[in-house]
Amino acid sequence: MPTPHHALVGPAADEPAPRSILRVLKARIKHQQLQCEFTEQRTDQAPPRTFALTCQELVHPDLLARLAQLVPHLCLLCEQLRETPDFWPDDDSGPLPDHLTPFTVTGLTLGGGGSGVTLLGQRQLAAGKLLNLASPYVAFDQELEPYAYAGLLETAVQAAVAEVEAALRGKCTAGIQLDLFEPAAGFTAIDEPFVPLIPMPAHA
C-alpha cells in the first residue's frame, strides 16, 4: 500500500523538494516510539531503497488509536476471545470495551506487497505478566482468506499505515507536522549518512 508522491521524508536541500513514494513494510511501537522498516522511491521509475528507523519523538495518540482498532482482530485471529454479540466496539473512535482492554496491538508486518498482514500484540495476564501474541498471516483478498472480517481488517490496517506514514513525515506527540526541510532528531535525508537511518538489504 504505497503512498503516492509526498515530499521527501528527511531534510532536503534548498532546491524544490523532490517527490517520493513510501511503502511501510513493518511497524512497531516500543517505549512509545515508532520503529519502522520501509522503502522509499524518489520517483515511480527509481528503484526503492529500504530503511530501518526508530523515531526519537513519542508517537502521536492518533497512531495508538488506529492500532487499538486492530485489537478485536488480534483477539479473534489468535483465538484469545470468542466473538459475542457485544464483542465489537460500538464506536471506532471511542475506547475499547472492557473485555478488550487487556489486549494491545504493538505492531504489524505487511506481506505480499501490501496484500496481507500479520498483527503483533500483547495480553496483560491476571498475574501482571505480558503474553506476546502474533497473529497468523491474513490475506486481504476474501476469496483467498477464510477470515470473515478480512475486509474490515484491511480498512483498519490502511488507517494505521496512514498514521505510520504521517509519523515518518514528522507527526509526533505534539500533533505538529515538522517542517519537511528541517532536520529532525534521528532522521536524515536518504543521501546523507546518519547512523539512526540504516539502509537495509532489499527483500527477496
Backbone as a chain_set.jsonl record, in Angstrom:
{"seq": "MPTPHHALVGPAADEPAPRSILRVLKARIKHQQLQCEFTEQRTDQAPPRTFALTCQELVHPDLLARLAQLVPHLCLLCEQLRETPDFWPDDDSGPLPDHLTPFTVTGLTLGGGGSGVTLLGQRQLAAGKLLNLASPYVAFDQELEPYAYAGLLETAVQAAVAEVEAALRGKCTAGIQLDLFEPAAGFTAIDEPFVPLIPMPAHA", "coords": {"N": [[0.844, -1.187, 0.0], [1.435, 1.623, -1.125], [2.205, 5.115, -0.604], [1.368, 7.647, -2.744], [3.575, 9.994, -4.088], [4.694, 12.147, -2.052], [6.364, 14.755, -0.194], [9.914, 14.463, 0.391], [11.021, 12.251, 3.001], [13.079, 12.92, 4.872], [15.264, 15.751, 5.769], [15.687, 18.275, 3.255], [17.524, 19.774, 0.508], [18.179, 23.223, -0.545], [16.929, 23.507, -2.972], [13.777, 23.001, -4.775], [11.675, 20.606, -3.204], [12.072, 17.226, -4.033], [9.823, 14.607, -5.067], [8.488, 11.755, -3.37], [7.85, 8.237, -2.797], [6.408, 6.266, -0.365], [6.515, 3.063, 1.199], [5.334, 1.17, 3.693], [6.759, -1.485, 5.463], [7.178, -2.867, 7.893], [6.045, -2.104, 11.17], [6.329, -0.995, 14.502], [5.544, -0.348, 17.897], [7.469, 0.662, 20.552], [8.321, 1.391, 23.801], [6.828, 3.708, 23.548], [7.736, 4.771, 21.186], [8.138, 4.876, 17.644], [9.189, 2.191, 15.711], [10.291, 1.378, 12.578], [10.296, -0.224, 9.396], [10.802, 0.495, 6.065], [10.279, 1.304, 2.565], [11.495, 3.685, 0.185], [10.962, 5.638, -2.681], [12.284, 7.917, -4.993], [11.088, 8.633, -7.39], [8.524, 7.275, -9.584], [9.901, 5.64, -11.314], [12.328, 5.176, -10.134], [14.481, 2.899, -8.351], [13.373, 1.226, -5.38], [14.559, 1.977, -2.077], [15.472, 0.474, 0.971], [14.861, 1.095, 4.399], [15.584, 1.185, 7.935], [14.256, 2.505, 10.893], [14.166, 4.245, 13.982], [12.037, 6.354, 15.48], [12.689, 9.309, 17.292], [10.934, 10.897, 18.685], [7.987, 10.79, 20.797], [5.201, 8.732, 19.961], [2.311, 9.847, 18.132], [-0.959, 10.261, 19.558], [-2.976, 9.591, 17.719], [-1.948, 7.536, 16.135], [-1.703, 5.47, 18.019], [-4.398, 5.143, 18.587], [-5.383, 4.17, 16.159], [-4.05, 1.724, 16.005], [-5.238, 0.514, 18.183], [-7.753, -0.059, 17.19], [-7.313, -2.363, 15.852], [-7.268, -4.338, 17.69], [-9.584, -6.076, 18.235], [-9.428, -7.791, 15.997], [-6.923, -8.989, 16.389], [-7.473, -10.472, 18.705], [-9.388, -12.338, 17.785], [-8.006, -13.638, 15.684], [-5.842, -14.758, 16.992], [-7.17, -16.456, 18.598], [-7.923, -15.755, 21.194], [-10.202, -14.706, 22.314], [-13.72, -15.357, 22.038], [-16.121, -14.517, 19.552], [-18.821, -12.508, 20.447], [-22.207, -11.163, 20.837], [-21.728, -8.544, 21.788], [-19.105, -8.104, 21.173], [-17.642, -6.456, 19.335], [-16.404, -3.079, 19.252], [-18.597, -0.285, 19.786], [-18.08, 2.207, 18.778], [-15.732, 3.361, 16.555], [-13.9, 5.337, 17.155], [-13.896, 5.545, 19.853], [-13.13, 4.459, 23.285], [-11.897, 1.11, 23.922], [-14.082, -1.665, 24.648], [-14.507, -3.257, 27.896], [-13.786, -6.007, 27.829], [-11.825, -6.117, 25.955], [-9.739, -4.581, 26.828], [-7.453, -5.771, 28.127], [-5.765, -6.297, 26.029], [-3.345, -5.332, 23.555], [-2.359, -3.961, 20.485], [0.757, -3.933, 19.173], [2.196, -3.708, 16.863], [2.708, -4.304, 13.302], [3.163, -6.344, 10.392], [3.486, -6.095, 7.009], [2.742, -8.052, 4.171], [3.228, -9.738, 0.979], [3.455, -7.594, -0.847], [1.842, -5.7, 0.358], [-0.602, -6.914, 0.409], [-1.566, -8.338, 2.501], [-1.425, -9.067, 6.079], [0.344, -9.426, 9.202], [-0.395, -9.336, 12.568], [0.94, -7.962, 15.56], [1.078, -8.186, 19.086], [0.074, -7.847, 22.588], [-1.035, -9.45, 25.602], [-2.314, -8.591, 28.712], [-1.862, -10.443, 31.495], [-3.61, -11.996, 34.285], [-1.879, -12.253, 36.42], [-0.235, -10.164, 36.066], [1.811, -10.321, 34.26], [3.017, -10.168, 30.829], [1.732, -11.519, 27.854], [3.043, -12.286, 24.83], [1.808, -11.893, 21.535], [1.251, -13.08, 18.235], [-0.355, -12.863, 15.254], [-1.668, -15.23, 12.824], [-0.668, -14.95, 9.364], [-2.721, -12.916, 7.369], [-4.484, -12.719, 4.414], [-5.798, -10.055, 2.458], [-7.552, -10.455, 0.39], [-10.639, -11.684, 0.109], [-11.494, -13.911, -1.223], [-9.43, -15.636, -1.05], [-8.955, -15.877, 1.606], [-9.999, -17.299, 4.637], [-10.759, -15.847, 6.867], [-13.362, -14.115, 8.257], [-13.591, -11.388, 8.523], [-11.827, -10.069, 6.864], [-11.993, -7.914, 5.078], [-12.754, -5.733, 6.745], [-10.523, -5.76, 8.358], [-8.521, -5.045, 6.52], [-9.252, -2.373, 5.96], [-8.878, -1.207, 8.496], [-6.146, -1.661, 8.849], [-5.068, -0.146, 6.742], [-5.719, 2.415, 7.657], [-4.137, 2.526, 9.961], [-1.578, 2.27, 8.831], [-1.488, 4.622, 7.367], [-1.214, 6.458, 9.44], [1.274, 5.668, 10.401], [2.877, 6.389, 8.225], [2.462, 9.136, 8.333], [3.755, 9.658, 10.728], [6.379, 9.061, 9.99], [6.836, 11.232, 8.448], [6.935, 13.244, 10.238], [4.863, 13.644, 12.116], [4.123, 13.75, 15.448], [3.984, 13.452, 19.077], [3.202, 16.068, 19.885], [1.446, 16.774, 17.958], [2.119, 18.36, 15.856], [3.108, 18.953, 12.606], [6.313, 18.477, 11.47], [8.6, 20.771, 9.908], [9.282, 19.958, 6.655], [11.687, 20.555, 5.563], [13.511, 20.866, 7.518], [16.06, 19.436, 9.573], [15.306, 16.616, 11.562], [15.428, 15.108, 14.808], [17.154, 12.084, 14.854], [16.599, 11.525, 12.228], [17.142, 11.646, 8.701], [17.96, 12.805, 5.397], [17.796, 10.686, 2.488], [20.205, 10.651, 1.075], [22.147, 11.388, 2.868], [24.664, 10.372, 5.117], [23.872, 8.877, 8.175], [23.634, 7.551, 11.334], [21.192, 6.604, 12.764], [19.407, 6.106, 10.652], [19.231, 3.457, 8.709], [20.285, 1.867, 5.853], [18.847, -1.054, 4.531], [19.217, -4.468, 3.402], [17.603, -5.32, 0.354], [14.435, -6.949, 0.257], [13.832, -10.313, -0.714]], "CA": [[0.0, 0.0, 0.0], [2.316, 2.777, -1.175], [1.634, 6.448, -0.613], [1.906, 8.285, -3.947], [4.115, 11.338, -4.252], [4.761, 13.133, -0.989], [7.703, 15.311, -0.075], [10.877, 13.521, 0.955], [10.864, 12.024, 4.433], [14.077, 13.624, 5.656], [15.527, 17.13, 5.365], [16.051, 18.436, 1.849], [18.384, 20.912, 0.217], [17.45, 24.46, -0.79], [16.131, 23.424, -4.184], [12.438, 22.463, -4.529], [11.724, 19.236, -2.703], [11.615, 16.174, -4.931], [8.7, 13.834, -4.558], [8.878, 10.388, -3.046], [6.789, 7.265, -2.54], [6.699, 5.432, 0.796], [5.794, 1.806, 1.397], [5.648, 0.621, 5.013], [6.911, -2.937, 5.492], [6.972, -3.284, 9.276], [5.949, -1.006, 12.127], [6.199, -1.49, 15.865], [5.648, 0.654, 18.947], [8.232, 0.198, 21.708], [8.616, 2.522, 24.684], [6.104, 4.858, 22.993], [8.428, 5.26, 19.999], [7.885, 4.088, 16.443], [10.256, 1.512, 14.992], [9.673, 1.12, 11.284], [11.069, -0.589, 8.214], [10.015, 0.991, 4.938], [11.013, 1.655, 1.352], [11.191, 4.999, -0.379], [11.369, 5.889, -4.064], [12.234, 9.335, -5.358], [10.115, 8.733, -8.478], [7.939, 5.984, -9.928], [10.867, 4.828, -12.053], [13.524, 4.932, -9.322], [14.411, 1.677, -7.547], [13.136, 1.502, -3.962], [15.605, 1.718, -1.1], [14.863, 0.033, 2.227], [15.445, 1.723, 5.573], [15.076, 0.903, 9.274], [14.268, 3.776, 11.605], [13.498, 4.434, 15.259], [11.744, 7.77, 15.684], [13.091, 9.757, 18.624], [9.793, 11.516, 19.349], [6.906, 9.907, 21.211], [4.21, 8.596, 18.896], [1.095, 10.642, 18.26], [-2.108, 9.455, 20.001], [-3.76, 9.1, 16.583], [-1.395, 6.243, 15.731], [-2.099, 4.495, 19.036], [-5.831, 4.902, 18.435], [-5.573, 3.31, 14.981], [-3.616, 0.373, 16.375], [-6.233, -0.035, 19.104], [-8.878, -0.584, 16.417], [-6.934, -3.692, 15.364], [-7.291, -5.28, 18.812], [-10.551, -7.171, 18.06], [-8.913, -8.74, 15.004], [-5.857, -9.75, 17.047], [-8.093, -11.428, 19.634], [-10.015, -13.418, 17.026], [-7.016, -14.379, 14.901], [-5.015, -15.525, 17.939], [-8.095, -17.308, 19.351], [-7.885, -15.362, 22.597], [-11.586, -14.476, 22.711], [-14.752, -15.741, 21.083], [-16.995, -13.415, 19.161], [-20.126, -12.461, 21.099], [-22.978, -10.04, 20.294], [-21.158, -7.255, 22.182], [-17.653, -8.219, 21.037], [-17.051, -5.348, 18.583], [-16.662, -1.744, 19.813], [-19.692, 0.445, 19.156], [-17.56, 3.426, 18.151], [-14.34, 3.161, 16.158], [-13.045, 6.373, 17.727], [-14.012, 5.536, 21.3], [-12.299, 3.483, 23.998], [-12.265, -0.287, 23.747], [-14.874, -2.23, 25.741], [-13.701, -3.838, 28.97], [-13.245, -7.33, 27.532], [-10.686, -5.965, 25.048], [-8.7, -3.721, 27.401], [-6.174, -6.43, 28.431], [-5.011, -6.551, 24.797], [-2.737, -4.197, 22.866], [-1.633, -4.213, 19.237], [2.014, -3.183, 19.243], [2.833, -3.555, 15.562], [2.198, -5.085, 12.178], [4.075, -6.636, 9.291], [2.754, -6.237, 5.756], [3.33, -9.032, 3.271], [2.631, -9.835, -0.343], [3.33, -6.281, -1.468], [0.75, -4.975, 0.989], [-1.87, -7.619, 0.194], [-1.923, -9.065, 3.706], [-0.789, -8.526, 7.283], [0.492, -10.154, 10.461], [-0.515, -8.416, 13.694], [1.727, -8.244, 16.755], [0.464, -7.555, 20.242], [0.294, -8.392, 23.921], [-2.171, -9.594, 26.508], [-1.979, -8.438, 30.126], [-2.399, -11.573, 32.238], [-4.101, -11.674, 35.622], [-0.735, -12.172, 37.33], [0.506, -8.95, 35.77], [2.794, -10.534, 33.208], [2.548, -9.935, 29.468], [1.803, -12.609, 26.892], [3.246, -11.783, 23.471], [0.931, -12.52, 20.553], [1.483, -12.829, 16.809], [-1.444, -13.496, 14.515], [-1.318, -15.815, 11.521], [-0.747, -14.025, 8.232], [-4.07, -12.821, 6.813], [-4.588, -12.056, 3.112], [-6.97, -9.188, 2.39], [-8.441, -10.983, -0.638], [-11.569, -12.559, 0.808], [-11.633, -15.171, -1.949], [-8.316, -16.491, -0.648], [-8.799, -15.852, 3.054], [-11.191, -17.735, 5.361], [-11.112, -14.926, 7.947], [-14.614, -13.48, 7.846], [-13.517, -9.93, 8.613], [-10.629, -9.632, 6.14], [-12.237, -6.585, 4.52], [-12.662, -4.771, 7.841], [-9.123, -5.738, 8.77], [-7.767, -4.26, 5.539], [-9.562, -0.96, 6.178], [-8.227, -0.774, 9.736], [-4.699, -1.659, 8.617], [-4.761, 1.014, 5.904], [-5.773, 3.603, 8.507], [-2.953, 2.501, 10.821], [-0.402, 2.531, 7.995], [-1.501, 6.053, 7.05], [-0.651, 7.157, 10.593], [2.706, 5.368, 10.418], [3.497, 7.238, 7.207], [2.449, 10.503, 8.861], [4.819, 9.728, 11.733], [7.652, 9.116, 9.271], [6.972, 12.576, 7.888], [7.107, 14.224, 11.305], [3.751, 13.766, 13.049], [4.504, 13.131, 16.715], [3.095, 13.665, 20.209], [2.672, 17.423, 19.96], [0.444, 16.966, 16.932], [2.612, 19.371, 14.924], [3.88, 18.41, 11.49], [7.603, 19.134, 11.379], [8.974, 21.338, 8.62], [9.914, 18.906, 5.868], [13.009, 20.984, 5.121], [14.37, 20.981, 8.679], [16.482, 18.154, 10.133], [14.641, 16.171, 12.779], [16.279, 14.206, 15.578], [17.055, 10.69, 14.46], [16.095, 11.422, 10.862], [18.019, 12.268, 7.722], [17.637, 12.55, 4.003], [18.326, 9.414, 2.016], [21.564, 10.764, 0.565], [23.074, 11.808, 3.904], [24.993, 9.305, 6.058], [23.464, 9.165, 9.544], [23.524, 6.203, 11.894], [19.852, 6.094, 13.064], [18.695, 5.715, 9.438], [20.131, 2.407, 8.253], [19.859, 1.123, 4.662], [18.728, -2.489, 4.756], [19.191, -5.237, 2.152], [16.271, -5.465, -0.242], [13.796, -8.239, 0.498], [13.668, -11.152, -1.903]], "C": [[0.88, 1.237, 0.0], [1.544, 4.076, -1.092], [2.194, 7.206, -1.798], [2.364, 9.71, -3.685], [3.87, 12.278, -3.077], [6.169, 13.71, -0.969], [8.609, 14.303, 0.604], [10.73, 13.424, 2.461], [11.811, 12.898, 5.239], [14.272, 15.055, 5.195], [15.999, 17.207, 3.929], [16.965, 19.636, 1.684], [17.529, 22.13, -0.094], [16.591, 24.404, -2.044], [14.755, 22.849, -3.874], [12.492, 20.984, -4.175], [11.28, 18.255, -3.775], [10.478, 15.397, -4.287], [9.147, 12.407, -4.285], [7.654, 9.539, -2.768], [7.244, 6.384, -1.388], [5.896, 4.145, 0.743], [6.251, 1.229, 2.74], [5.694, -0.899, 4.925], [6.608, -3.497, 6.877], [6.879, -2.04, 10.141], [5.693, -1.593, 13.504], [6.33, -0.319, 16.827], [6.379, 0.029, 20.129], [8.651, 1.412, 22.525], [8.031, 3.813, 24.114], [6.824, 5.506, 21.814], [8.178, 4.306, 18.838], [9.181, 3.506, 15.905], [9.658, 1.035, 13.677], [10.703, 0.687, 10.259], [10.21, -0.226, 7.01], [10.913, 1.183, 3.727], [10.591, 3.04, 0.898], [11.75, 5.071, -1.792], [11.272, 7.382, -4.341], [11.213, 9.581, -6.466], [9.542, 7.345, -8.723], [8.96, 5.06, -10.576], [12.097, 4.47, -11.224], [13.387, 3.63, -8.542], [14.168, 2.021, -6.083], [14.363, 1.185, -3.123], [14.947, 1.451, 0.24], [15.621, 0.614, 3.412], [14.807, 1.172, 6.841], [15.26, 2.16, 10.108], [13.59, 3.629, 12.956], [13.288, 5.925, 15.449], [12.073, 8.159, 17.122], [11.932, 10.393, 19.391], [8.789, 10.45, 19.797], [5.828, 9.885, 20.129], [2.982, 9.451, 19.192], [-0.051, 9.744, 18.718], [-2.954, 8.913, 18.855], [-3.258, 7.742, 16.104], [-1.782, 5.162, 16.73], [-3.581, 4.149, 18.911], [-6.111, 3.99, 17.248], [-5.136, 1.88, 15.275], [-4.624, -0.282, 17.317], [-7.425, -0.619, 18.354], [-8.574, -1.949, 15.799], [-7.025, -4.755, 16.455], [-8.337, -6.382, 18.633], [-10.077, -8.223, 17.064], [-7.799, -9.598, 15.606], [-6.446, -10.827, 17.95], [-8.715, -12.609, 18.894], [-8.977, -14.272, 16.309], [-6.119, -15.236, 15.787], [-5.854, -16.423, 18.843], [-8.015, -17.037, 20.853], [-9.285, -15.14, 23.159], [-12.513, -15.016, 21.634], [-15.642, -14.542, 20.78], [-18.355, -13.575, 19.821], [-20.903, -11.277, 20.524], [-22.403, -8.668, 20.641], [-19.638, -7.234, 22.034], [-17.037, -6.973, 20.407], [-17.363, -4.009, 19.244], [-17.789, -1.05, 19.057], [-19.193, 1.636, 18.347], [-16.087, 3.219, 17.837], [-13.396, 4.163, 16.8], [-13.06, 6.387, 19.249], [-13.096, 4.52, 21.953], [-12.783, 2.06, 23.744], [-13.144, -0.75, 24.898], [-13.991, -3.016, 26.698], [-13.074, -5.171, 28.596], [-12.051, -7.275, 26.588], [-9.526, -5.191, 25.666], [-7.427, -4.46, 27.818], [-5.264, -6.596, 27.216], [-4.498, -5.241, 24.194], [-2.119, -4.683, 21.563], [-0.409, -3.312, 19.24], [2.673, -2.991, 17.885], [2.175, -4.405, 14.506], [3.303, -5.273, 11.149], [3.239, -6.869, 8.045], [3.487, -7.206, 4.843], [2.644, -9.018, 1.926], [2.472, -8.505, -1.028], [2.192, -5.456, -0.904], [-0.59, -5.656, 0.856], [-2.299, -8.446, 1.399], [-1.107, -8.567, 4.876], [-0.657, -9.593, 8.361], [0.455, -9.125, 11.58], [0.341, -8.897, 14.857], [1.083, -7.536, 17.933], [0.792, -8.252, 21.537], [-1.032, -8.525, 24.653], [-1.667, -9.47, 27.937], [-2.66, -9.56, 30.9], [-2.8, -11.154, 33.647], [-2.965, -11.516, 36.619], [0.121, -10.938, 37.078], [1.547, -9.099, 34.686], [2.156, -10.321, 31.84], [2.752, -11.172, 28.612], [1.943, -12.004, 25.503], [2.41, -12.586, 22.48], [1.369, -12.14, 19.142], [0.412, -13.583, 16.04], [-0.901, -14.283, 13.335], [-1.386, -14.733, 10.441], [-2.155, -14.081, 7.642], [-4.006, -12.083, 5.482], [-5.863, -11.224, 3.084], [-7.978, -9.658, 1.344], [-9.36, -12.019, 0.002], [-11.816, -13.864, 0.065], [-10.539, -16.161, -1.562], [-8.253, -16.697, 0.855], [-10.082, -16.286, 3.767], [-11.607, -16.792, 6.486], [-12.289, -14.057, 7.508], [-14.532, -11.958, 7.794], [-12.273, -9.386, 7.914], [-10.801, -8.229, 5.567], [-12.144, -5.497, 5.572], [-11.226, -4.641, 8.326], [-8.298, -4.88, 7.814], [-8.001, -2.767, 5.74], [-8.854, -0.425, 7.411], [-6.714, -0.713, 9.579], [-4.298, -0.453, 7.776], [-4.767, 2.3, 6.724], [-4.555, 3.673, 9.422], [-1.691, 2.827, 10.032], [-0.336, 4.009, 7.607], [-0.921, 6.87, 8.198], [0.842, 6.874, 10.74], [3.438, 6.258, 9.421], [3.528, 8.697, 7.657], [3.54, 10.681, 9.911], [6.188, 9.808, 11.072], [7.911, 10.504, 8.695], [6.931, 13.65, 8.966], [5.978, 14.353, 12.292], [4.099, 13.03, 14.334], [3.572, 13.61, 17.816], [2.444, 15.041, 20.218], [1.576, 17.68, 18.939], [0.833, 18.008, 15.912], [3.433, 18.694, 13.844], [5.191, 19.174, 11.384], [7.815, 19.705, 9.985], [9.751, 20.296, 7.834], [11.305, 19.292, 5.39], [13.96, 21.171, 6.295], [14.791, 19.598, 9.137], [15.696, 17.86, 11.392], [15.537, 15.172, 13.484], [16.07, 12.773, 15.128], [16.604, 10.475, 13.036], [17.064, 12.11, 9.922], [17.513, 12.0, 6.326], [18.33, 11.284, 3.545], [19.794, 9.519, 1.638], [22.585, 11.129, 1.639], [23.379, 10.643, 4.834], [24.631, 9.707, 7.472], [23.063, 7.865, 10.191], [22.093, 5.754, 12.161], [19.042, 5.681, 11.848], [19.573, 4.742, 8.687], [19.591, 1.769, 6.99], [19.89, -0.366, 4.934], [18.771, -3.208, 3.419], [17.772, -5.369, 1.645], [15.742, -6.85, 0.026], [13.661, -9.009, -0.803], [12.212, -11.193, -2.303]], "O": [[1.054, 1.852, 1.052], [0.372, 4.137, -1.462], [3.408, 7.401, -1.863], [1.626, 10.523, -3.129], [2.953, 13.1, -3.105], [7.062, 13.207, -1.651], [8.144, 13.403, 1.304], [10.359, 14.394, 3.121], [11.387, 13.55, 6.193], [13.539, 15.534, 4.329], [16.65, 16.283, 3.441], [17.154, 20.419, 2.615], [16.309, 22.096, 0.067], [15.632, 25.165, -2.174], [14.572, 22.26, -2.809], [13.25, 20.214, -4.764], [10.217, 18.433, -4.368], [10.22, 15.531, -3.091], [10.087, 11.915, -4.909], [6.561, 10.056, -2.533], [8.337, 5.819, -1.426], [4.747, 4.132, 0.302], [7.411, 0.849, 2.899], [4.785, -1.526, 4.382], [5.875, -4.475, 7.016], [7.549, -1.04, 9.882], [4.944, -2.557, 13.658], [7.126, 0.592, 16.603], [5.961, -1.006, 20.648], [9.26, 2.345, 22.002], [8.653, 4.873, 24.184], [6.554, 6.659, 21.479], [8.027, 3.099, 19.023], [10.151, 4.228, 15.672], [8.627, 0.361, 13.669], [11.836, 1.167, 10.253], [9.037, -0.591, 6.941], [12.138, 1.221, 3.841], [9.487, 3.503, 1.184], [12.865, 4.622, -2.06], [10.294, 8.03, -3.968], [10.549, 10.617, -6.481], [10.007, 6.36, -8.149], [8.896, 3.842, -10.411], [12.833, 3.551, -11.581], [12.286, 3.287, -8.112], [14.705, 3.013, -5.59], [15.11, 0.251, -3.415], [13.98, 2.118, 0.608], [16.851, 0.628, 3.435], [13.651, 0.747, 6.837], [16.304, 2.808, 10.038], [12.558, 2.967, 13.067], [14.254, 6.679, 15.567], [11.767, 7.419, 18.057], [11.951, 10.423, 20.622], [8.749, 9.35, 19.246], [5.576, 10.892, 19.468], [2.664, 9.737, 20.346], [-0.118, 8.584, 18.313], [-3.59, 7.87, 19.008], [-4.055, 6.891, 15.71], [-2.15, 4.056, 16.334], [-3.973, 2.998, 19.106], [-6.986, 3.128, 17.325], [-5.786, 0.93, 14.839], [-4.838, -1.493, 17.256], [-8.044, -1.572, 18.826], [-9.472, -2.613, 15.282], [-6.875, -5.945, 16.175], [-8.01, -7.547, 18.861], [-10.302, -9.416, 17.267], [-7.742, -10.803, 15.357], [-5.973, -11.963, 17.958], [-8.583, -13.753, 19.329], [-9.064, -15.5, 16.328], [-5.685, -16.314, 15.381], [-5.324, -17.074, 19.744], [-8.037, -17.958, 21.669], [-9.523, -15.361, 24.346], [-12.137, -15.118, 20.467], [-15.879, -13.682, 21.628], [-18.966, -14.642, 19.762], [-20.33, -10.466, 19.797], [-22.571, -7.721, 19.872], [-18.959, -6.442, 22.688], [-16.016, -6.482, 20.889], [-18.47, -3.817, 19.746], [-17.924, -1.206, 17.843], [-19.808, 2.025, 17.354], [-15.286, 2.938, 18.729], [-12.212, 3.873, 16.972], [-12.323, 7.152, 19.871], [-12.368, 3.802, 21.268], [-13.943, 1.841, 23.393], [-12.975, -0.278, 26.022], [-12.871, -3.395, 26.358], [-11.944, -5.45, 28.998], [-11.338, -8.266, 26.43], [-8.44, -5.147, 25.088], [-6.375, -3.824, 27.864], [-4.109, -6.994, 27.362], [-5.131, -4.192, 24.31], [-1.433, -5.704, 21.542], [-0.522, -2.088, 19.3], [3.608, -2.2, 17.758], [1.216, -5.13, 14.77], [4.239, -4.48, 11.052], [2.376, -7.746, 8.03], [4.715, -7.179, 4.756], [1.612, -8.373, 1.746], [1.479, -8.28, -1.72], [1.633, -4.607, -1.599], [-1.62, -5.053, 1.155], [-3.287, -9.177, 1.329], [-0.204, -7.748, 4.708], [-1.445, -10.537, 8.422], [1.197, -8.144, 11.544], [0.45, -10.098, 15.104], [0.598, -6.413, 17.797], [1.659, -9.124, 21.597], [-2.003, -7.822, 24.372], [-0.72, -10.149, 28.334], [-3.888, -9.624, 30.957], [-2.39, -10.103, 34.139], [-3.071, -10.731, 37.562], [1.091, -10.694, 37.796], [2.113, -8.104, 34.233], [0.933, -10.297, 31.703], [3.813, -11.795, 28.643], [1.054, -11.284, 25.049], [2.318, -13.81, 22.579], [1.802, -11.014, 18.896], [0.291, -14.802, 16.164], [0.218, -14.029, 12.89], [-2.079, -13.728, 10.598], [-2.71, -15.162, 7.442], [-3.529, -10.949, 5.422], [-6.89, -11.637, 3.623], [-9.149, -9.286, 1.413], [-8.915, -13.1, 0.389], [-12.298, -14.828, 0.66], [-10.697, -17.371, -1.724], [-7.565, -17.602, 1.327], [-11.142, -15.706, 3.531], [-12.712, -16.926, 7.011], [-12.209, -13.351, 6.503], [-15.317, -11.314, 7.098], [-11.726, -8.362, 8.323], [-9.857, -7.44, 5.57], [-11.532, -4.455, 5.337], [-10.769, -3.549, 8.662], [-7.471, -4.079, 8.251], [-7.055, -1.979, 5.695], [-8.295, 0.672, 7.387], [-6.07, 0.188, 10.117], [-3.292, 0.195, 8.067], [-3.926, 3.176, 6.518], [-4.0, 4.751, 9.638], [-0.834, 3.572, 10.506], [0.751, 4.582, 7.527], [-0.22, 7.856, 7.971], [1.596, 7.75, 11.162], [4.491, 6.815, 9.731], [4.497, 9.412, 7.398], [4.177, 11.733, 9.977], [7.062, 10.539, 11.539], [9.057, 10.898, 8.483], [6.896, 14.84, 8.651], [6.109, 15.116, 13.249], [4.343, 11.824, 14.314], [2.488, 14.12, 17.531], [1.259, 15.164, 20.528], [0.858, 18.676, 19.028], [-0.021, 18.499, 15.173], [4.357, 17.939, 14.146], [5.182, 20.394, 11.223], [7.278, 19.191, 9.004], [10.775, 19.802, 8.305], [12.032, 18.448, 4.865], [15.101, 21.591, 6.099], [13.984, 18.669, 9.104], [15.448, 18.756, 12.199], [16.317, 14.468, 12.842], [14.936, 12.304, 15.034], [16.258, 9.354, 12.663], [17.737, 13.063, 10.314], [16.73, 11.077, 6.101], [19.324, 10.857, 4.132], [20.555, 8.577, 1.856], [23.78, 11.175, 1.349], [22.453, 9.981, 5.302], [25.039, 10.773, 7.931], [22.23, 7.14, 9.649], [21.764, 4.616, 11.826], [18.058, 4.957, 12.002], [20.565, 5.149, 8.083], [18.517, 1.17, 7.037], [20.853, -0.88, 5.502], [18.402, -2.628, 2.398], [16.839, -5.516, 2.434], [16.498, -7.822, 0.025], [13.409, -8.43, -1.86], [11.859, -11.848, -3.283]]}, "num_chains": 1, "name": "protein.A"}
